[in-house]
Amino acid sequence: MQHHDLVDLTAGPPPPEWGVTVDLAALSRLADAWSNDSFSMPDFSYPGTPASRDESWWFDYVTLAVSVLACLWPPAGNEVWHCEMDGQWLDDAPGIFSVFTKGLGSGGLDLAAMSTMSDDHGASLFAGTGTLQLIPERVDLLRRVSTVLIERWDGSALNLVDAAGRDGHRIADLLTDTVPGYQDRPVTEVGVLPFDKLSHLAAAVMAAGVGWDAAGFSGYDDFAVYPDYMLPRVFRHFGVLVYTPALAAAIDSRTEIAAESVEEHAIRWATVYAGAALKQALAQRGNDVPAPALDYRLWSEAVLGPQAATFGEHHRTVTMRY
């Protein structure tokens, strides 16, 4: 039986029979180690992003780019996807952002053209080396997102941002409720799990790109960390997330974890819970870290940090949700 009440993912871990537990002693040790560190708010000025950002088009750019910022790992036996921009070959998030940066005109992106683009033209946007999964799904999603921005938001995501009063939570809710690709709330036997990963990420990138509170944005300090496939890798490395032997073996052997499985849900739920618990533990040690800064630190540890190569495998789920 499925229940339709929203679950507070920060109030407790997932059911242990789902395959993932949270070791609070390990989390306490991590909080001790990081208690005196400084945590920077991200500005998301990746390679591949535009050097200047104007509110008249920036929020459209973010809404479209983040809607397809998912599943950037290649299938077994394939190389990581890279996209070329200005002589640089970019992968991961910078590669995705570069697709849209190359499409910018003086007035931003052409939503009308994107809403009606052909499958072939859409696929050409992602041309590069290596393998990017789910290209037909990405193209179809971009058409639908563009159409909603035109029809529901009068041709501009700036109207969505203003309707939300520039509040991060409200922006995320409006993205989830009105824009295709941002629905990330699986229904399970214990209730609805409001992961909303891309909605929260897009809301943060929107604000960061134009200056956070200096541009009138608020409501981000208590965001959840983003339950993707990199943050669980960090928490597992530090002993915070503990997987059953079977799940650990599947992840370590790069066996795909089925989308909508309890194992996938458990990994994501435990990540959100661990992030909230770590934020609270740091605050108890006198280090009140805004949630986007904590998320950025965790992501940086997994991707850019000196120990990143030792962190082991991330879980692999073919999905457009993260």
C-alpha positions as CSV (number, residue, x, y, z in Angstrom):
1,M,0.0,0.0,0.0
2,Q,1.3,3.5,-0.9
3,H,0.8,6.6,1.3
4,H,0.5,10.1,-0.1
5,D,1.6,12.2,2.9
6,L,4.9,14.0,2.6
7,V,7.7,12.5,4.6
8,D,10.1,14.8,6.4
9,L,13.4,13.4,5.1
10,T,15.4,15.4,7.7
11,A,13.5,14.0,10.7
12,G,15.0,10.5,10.6
13,P,16.7,7.9,8.3
14,P,15.0,5.6,5.9
15,P,13.7,2.2,7.1
16,P,16.7,0.0,7.7
17,E,15.2,-2.8,5.7
18,W,15.6,-0.6,2.6
19,G,19.3,-1.2,2.7
20,V,21.0,1.9,4.0
21,T,21.6,3.1,7.6
22,V,23.2,6.3,8.9
23,D,26.1,6.0,11.4
24,L,25.7,9.0,13.7
25,A,29.0,8.4,15.4
26,A,30.8,8.7,12.1
27,L,28.8,11.8,11.3
28,S,29.9,13.3,14.7
29,R,33.5,12.6,13.8
30,L,33.1,14.3,10.5
31,A,31.5,17.3,12.2
32,D,34.5,17.5,14.6
33,A,36.9,17.4,11.7
34,W,35.1,20.2,9.9
35,S,34.0,22.3,12.9
36,N,36.6,25.0,12.4
37,D,36.5,25.1,8.6
38,S,35.2,27.9,6.5
39,F,32.4,27.1,4.0
40,S,32.0,29.2,0.9
41,M,28.7,29.9,-0.8
42,P,28.9,28.6,-4.4
43,D,28.7,31.0,-7.3
44,F,28.4,28.3,-9.9
45,S,30.9,30.0,-12.2
46,Y,31.8,26.8,-13.9
47,P,33.8,26.6,-17.1
48,G,31.1,26.6,-19.8
49,T,28.8,29.1,-18.1
50,P,28.4,32.7,-19.4
51,A,30.8,35.3,-18.1
52,S,28.1,37.8,-17.7
53,R,24.6,37.1,-16.5
54,D,21.5,39.3,-17.0
55,E,18.3,38.7,-15.1
56,S,16.3,39.2,-18.3
57,W,17.5,35.8,-19.6
58,W,19.6,34.1,-16.8
59,F,16.6,32.4,-15.1
60,D,15.5,30.9,-18.5
61,Y,19.0,29.6,-19.0
62,V,19.1,28.0,-15.6
63,T,15.6,26.5,-15.9
64,L,16.5,24.8,-19.2
65,A,20.1,23.7,-18.4
66,V,19.3,22.3,-14.9
67,S,16.3,20.4,-16.3
68,V,18.7,18.1,-18.1
69,L,21.5,18.2,-15.6
70,A,21.2,14.5,-14.8
71,C,22.7,11.1,-15.5
72,L,26.1,12.3,-16.7
73,W,27.9,9.1,-16.2
74,P,28.5,6.7,-19.1
75,P,27.2,3.1,-19.5
76,A,29.8,0.3,-18.8
77,G,32.4,0.2,-21.5
78,N,31.8,3.8,-22.7
79,E,33.8,6.9,-22.3
80,V,32.6,10.0,-20.3
81,W,30.7,12.5,-22.5
82,H,32.5,15.8,-23.3
83,C,31.2,18.8,-25.2
84,E,33.5,21.3,-26.9
85,M,33.3,25.1,-26.3
86,D,35.9,27.6,-27.3
87,G,38.5,24.9,-27.7
88,Q,37.9,23.3,-24.4
89,W,36.4,19.9,-23.9
90,L,34.1,20.0,-20.9
91,D,32.3,17.1,-19.1
92,D,29.7,16.8,-16.4
93,A,27.9,20.0,-15.4
94,P,30.2,22.4,-17.3
95,G,29.5,20.4,-20.4
96,I,25.8,20.7,-20.0
97,F,25.9,24.4,-19.2
98,S,28.1,24.9,-22.3
99,V,25.4,23.6,-24.5
100,F,23.2,26.5,-23.5
101,T,25.9,29.1,-23.3
102,K,26.6,28.4,-27.0
103,G,23.0,29.0,-27.8
104,L,22.8,32.4,-26.1
105,G,21.9,35.4,-28.3
106,S,21.7,39.0,-27.3
107,G,18.4,38.4,-25.7
108,G,19.2,35.0,-24.2
109,L,17.9,31.7,-25.4
110,D,15.2,31.4,-28.1
111,L,12.4,29.7,-26.3
112,A,10.1,29.6,-29.3
113,A,12.8,27.8,-31.4
114,M,13.6,25.3,-28.6
115,S,9.9,24.5,-28.1
116,T,9.6,23.3,-31.7
117,M,13.1,22.0,-32.4
118,S,13.3,18.6,-34.2
119,D,14.8,15.5,-32.6
120,D,17.8,15.8,-34.9
121,H,18.5,19.4,-34.0
122,G,18.0,18.7,-30.4
123,A,20.4,15.8,-30.5
124,S,23.0,18.0,-32.2
125,L,23.1,20.3,-29.2
126,F,24.7,17.5,-27.2
127,A,27.2,16.5,-29.9
128,G,30.6,15.6,-28.5
129,T,32.8,12.7,-27.6
130,G,31.9,9.8,-25.3
131,T,28.4,8.8,-24.4
132,L,25.6,10.9,-22.9
133,Q,22.6,8.8,-22.0
134,L,18.9,9.7,-22.5
135,I,19.4,12.2,-25.3
136,P,15.9,11.7,-26.8
137,E,14.5,12.2,-23.3
138,R,16.6,15.4,-22.9
139,V,15.4,16.8,-26.2
140,D,11.8,16.1,-25.5
141,L,12.1,17.7,-22.0
142,L,13.7,20.9,-23.4
143,R,10.8,21.3,-25.8
144,R,8.3,20.9,-23.0
145,V,10.2,23.2,-20.6
146,S,10.4,25.9,-23.2
147,T,6.7,25.6,-24.0
148,V,5.8,26.0,-20.3
149,L,8.0,29.0,-19.9
150,I,6.2,30.6,-22.9
151,E,2.7,29.6,-22.0
152,R,2.6,29.4,-18.2
153,W,5.2,32.0,-17.4
154,D,4.6,34.5,-20.2
155,G,7.8,33.8,-21.9
156,S,10.2,34.2,-19.1
157,A,11.3,32.4,-15.9
158,L,11.9,35.8,-14.4
159,N,8.1,35.9,-13.9
160,L,8.4,32.7,-11.9
161,V,11.1,34.1,-9.8
162,D,9.2,37.3,-9.1
163,A,6.0,35.3,-8.4
164,A,8.0,33.5,-5.7
165,G,9.1,36.7,-4.1
166,R,12.7,35.6,-4.8
167,D,12.3,33.1,-1.9
168,G,14.3,29.9,-2.5
169,H,11.7,27.5,-1.2
170,R,8.9,29.1,-3.2
171,I,11.0,29.1,-6.4
172,A,11.7,25.4,-5.9
173,D,8.0,24.7,-5.2
174,L,6.9,26.6,-8.4
175,L,9.5,24.7,-10.5
176,T,8.3,21.4,-9.0
177,D,4.6,22.3,-9.5
178,T,4.7,23.9,-12.9
179,V,7.8,23.0,-15.0
180,P,8.3,19.6,-16.6
181,G,11.3,17.6,-15.4
182,Y,11.3,19.1,-11.9
183,Q,8.9,16.6,-10.4
184,D,11.0,14.4,-8.0
185,R,8.6,13.1,-5.4
186,P,8.3,9.3,-5.6
187,V,5.3,7.7,-3.8
188,T,6.3,4.9,-1.5
189,E,4.8,2.6,1.2
190,V,5.8,5.1,3.8
191,G,4.7,8.3,2.0
192,V,5.8,10.8,-0.6
193,L,9.6,11.5,-0.6
194,P,10.1,15.1,-1.6
195,F,13.6,14.9,-3.0
196,D,13.2,17.9,-5.4
197,K,16.8,17.8,-6.3
198,L,16.8,19.7,-9.5
199,S,14.3,22.2,-8.2
200,H,16.5,23.1,-5.3
201,L,19.6,23.2,-7.4
202,A,18.0,25.4,-10.0
203,A,16.7,27.8,-7.3
204,A,20.2,28.0,-5.9
205,V,21.9,28.5,-9.3
206,M,19.4,31.3,-10.2
207,A,20.2,33.2,-7.0
208,A,24.0,32.6,-7.0
209,G,24.3,33.7,-10.6
210,V,23.1,37.2,-9.8
211,G,24.5,37.6,-6.3
212,W,22.4,35.8,-3.7
213,D,21.0,38.2,-1.2
214,A,22.5,41.2,-3.0
215,A,19.9,40.5,-5.7
216,G,17.1,40.2,-3.2
217,F,17.1,36.4,-2.8
218,S,16.4,34.7,0.5
219,G,15.3,31.4,2.1
220,Y,18.2,29.2,1.2
221,D,20.0,28.6,4.6
222,D,17.9,25.6,5.4
223,F,17.7,23.9,2.0
224,A,18.3,20.2,2.0
225,V,21.5,18.9,0.4
226,Y,21.0,17.7,-3.1
227,P,20.4,13.9,-3.2
228,D,22.3,13.0,-6.4
229,Y,24.9,10.3,-7.0
230,M,28.0,12.2,-5.8
231,L,27.0,13.2,-2.2
232,P,26.2,9.7,-1.1
233,R,29.7,8.7,-2.3
234,V,31.2,11.3,0.1
235,F,29.1,10.2,3.1
236,R,29.9,6.5,2.4
237,H,33.6,7.3,2.2
238,F,33.4,8.9,5.7
239,G,31.5,6.0,7.1
240,V,28.3,8.0,7.5
241,L,26.2,6.0,5.0
242,V,26.4,2.2,5.6
243,Y,25.0,-0.1,2.9
244,T,24.0,-3.7,3.2
245,P,26.7,-6.1,1.8
246,A,24.5,-6.8,-1.3
247,L,23.9,-3.1,-2.1
248,A,27.6,-2.3,-1.4
249,A,28.7,-5.1,-3.8
250,A,26.3,-3.9,-6.5
251,I,27.6,-0.3,-6.3
252,D,31.2,-1.3,-6.2
253,S,30.8,-3.5,-9.3
254,R,29.0,-0.7,-11.1
255,T,25.8,-2.7,-11.3
256,E,22.9,-0.3,-12.0
257,I,20.5,0.4,-9.2
258,A,17.0,0.3,-10.6
259,A,15.2,3.7,-10.7
260,E,12.3,3.8,-8.2
261,S,13.7,0.9,-6.2
262,V,13.7,1.0,-2.4
263,E,17.5,0.9,-2.6
264,E,17.6,4.0,-4.7
265,H,15.1,5.8,-2.5
266,A,17.1,4.8,0.6
267,I,20.4,6.2,-0.7
268,R,18.8,9.5,-1.5
269,W,16.8,9.7,1.7
270,A,19.8,8.9,3.8
271,T,21.8,11.5,2.0
272,V,19.2,14.3,2.8
273,Y,19.0,13.1,6.4
274,A,22.8,12.9,6.9
275,G,23.2,16.4,5.3
276,A,20.6,17.9,7.8
277,A,22.2,16.1,10.7
278,L,25.7,17.3,9.7
279,K,24.5,20.9,9.4
280,Q,23.0,20.6,12.9
281,A,26.1,19.0,14.3
282,L,28.3,21.8,12.8
283,A,26.0,24.4,14.3
284,Q,26.2,22.8,17.7
285,R,30.0,23.2,17.4
286,G,29.7,26.9,16.6
287,N,29.8,26.7,12.8
288,D,26.5,27.7,11.4
289,V,26.9,26.7,7.7
290,P,24.3,27.7,5.1
291,A,22.9,24.7,3.4
292,P,24.2,25.6,-0.1
293,A,27.7,26.1,1.3
294,L,27.6,22.6,2.9
295,D,26.3,21.0,-0.2
296,Y,29.0,22.6,-2.2
297,R,31.7,21.4,0.2
298,L,30.4,17.9,0.0
299,W,30.3,18.0,-3.8
300,S,33.8,19.5,-3.9
301,E,35.1,16.8,-1.7
302,A,33.7,14.2,-4.1
303,V,34.8,15.8,-7.4
304,L,37.7,18.2,-6.6
305,G,39.1,17.2,-3.3
306,P,42.5,15.7,-2.7
307,Q,40.9,12.4,-1.6
308,A,38.3,12.3,-4.4
309,A,40.1,9.4,-6.3
310,T,39.9,7.3,-3.1
311,F,36.2,7.7,-2.6
312,G,35.1,4.6,-4.5
313,E,32.1,4.1,-6.8
314,H,28.9,6.2,-6.9
315,H,25.6,4.4,-7.4
316,R,24.4,4.2,-11.0
317,T,20.7,4.8,-11.7
318,V,19.5,5.7,-15.2
319,T,17.2,8.6,-14.4
320,M,16.5,12.2,-15.4
321,R,15.9,13.2,-11.8
322,Y,19.6,13.6,-10.9
